[in-house]
Amino acid sequence: MIIADISVWIPFFNRPDSLEKRVLDHLIDTNEIVLVGVVLAEILQGCRTEKDRLTLKDALCALHYLSGGQPGNLDEGGRHLI
């Protein structure tokens, strides 16, 4: 599983010919992408309308979601163990 930062999601949504779009499309298609709360919040914050936000939220809810936040869930590098 791979966590994509907001810096990858922005070109995914805004530049259809970008490398980020192609890579994320592949990761989504192969069920390898996982969202975390702060990235999901940042993505939804960028929506222009409430309708867009709800539509996008529904689509993103189909992806894996990693919750947590307990220090025991982190490895030495501060990354979530998956």
C-alpha positions in Angstrom: 0.0 0.0 0.0 1.1 3.5 -0.8 0.1 6.8 0.8 0.1 9.6 -1.8 0.7 13.1 -0.4 -1.4 16.1 -1.4 1.5 17.2 -3.6 0.7 14.2 -5.8 -3.1 14.5 -5.7 -3.1 18.2 -6.9 -1.6 17.4 -10.3 -3.8 14.2 -10.4 -6.9 16.4 -10.4 -5.6 19.4 -12.3 -3.3 18.1 -15.0 -4.8 15.1 -16.8 -1.5 14.5 -18.8 0.8 14.5 -15.8 2.9 11.6 -14.5 1.2 11.9 -11.2 -2.2 11.2 -12.9 -0.9 8.2 -14.7 0.8 6.7 -11.6 -2.2 7.3 -9.3 -4.5 5.9 -11.9 -2.4 2.7 -11.9 -2.3 2.6 -8.1 -6.0 3.1 -7.8 -6.7 0.5 -10.5 -4.5 -2.1 -8.7 -5.9 -1.3 -5.3 -2.6 -0.1 -3.9 -3.4 3.4 -2.8 -4.4 4.3 0.8 -5.7 7.6 2.1 -4.9 9.2 5.4 -7.1 11.7 7.2 -4.9 14.8 6.7 -4.6 14.2 2.9 -8.3 13.5 2.5 -9.1 16.7 4.4 -6.7 18.7 2.2 -8.2 17.2 -1.0 -11.7 18.0 0.1 -10.8 21.5 1.2 -9.8 22.2 -2.4 -13.3 21.6 -3.8 -15.1 24.7 -5.1 -18.6 23.6 -4.3 -20.4 21.5 -1.7 -21.7 19.3 -4.5 -18.1 18.7 -5.8 -17.0 18.0 -2.3 -19.7 15.4 -1.7 -19.1 13.7 -5.1 -15.4 13.6 -4.5 -15.8 12.3 -1.0 -18.0 9.5 -2.2 -15.4 8.5 -4.8 -12.5 8.7 -2.4 -14.3 6.6 0.2 -13.9 3.7 -2.2 -10.2 3.7 -1.6 -8.4 2.2 1.4 -8.3 4.5 4.4 -5.7 4.2 7.1 -6.7 5.5 10.5 -4.6 5.5 13.5 -2.5 8.1 15.2 -1.4 6.0 18.1 2.4 6.1 18.6 2.5 2.3 18.6 1.3 2.3 15.0 4.4 4.1 13.8 7.8 2.7 12.8 11.1 4.4 13.6 10.8 6.6 10.6 7.4 7.9 11.6 5.6 6.1 8.9 2.5 4.0 9.5 3.1 0.3 9.3 0.9 -1.3 6.7 
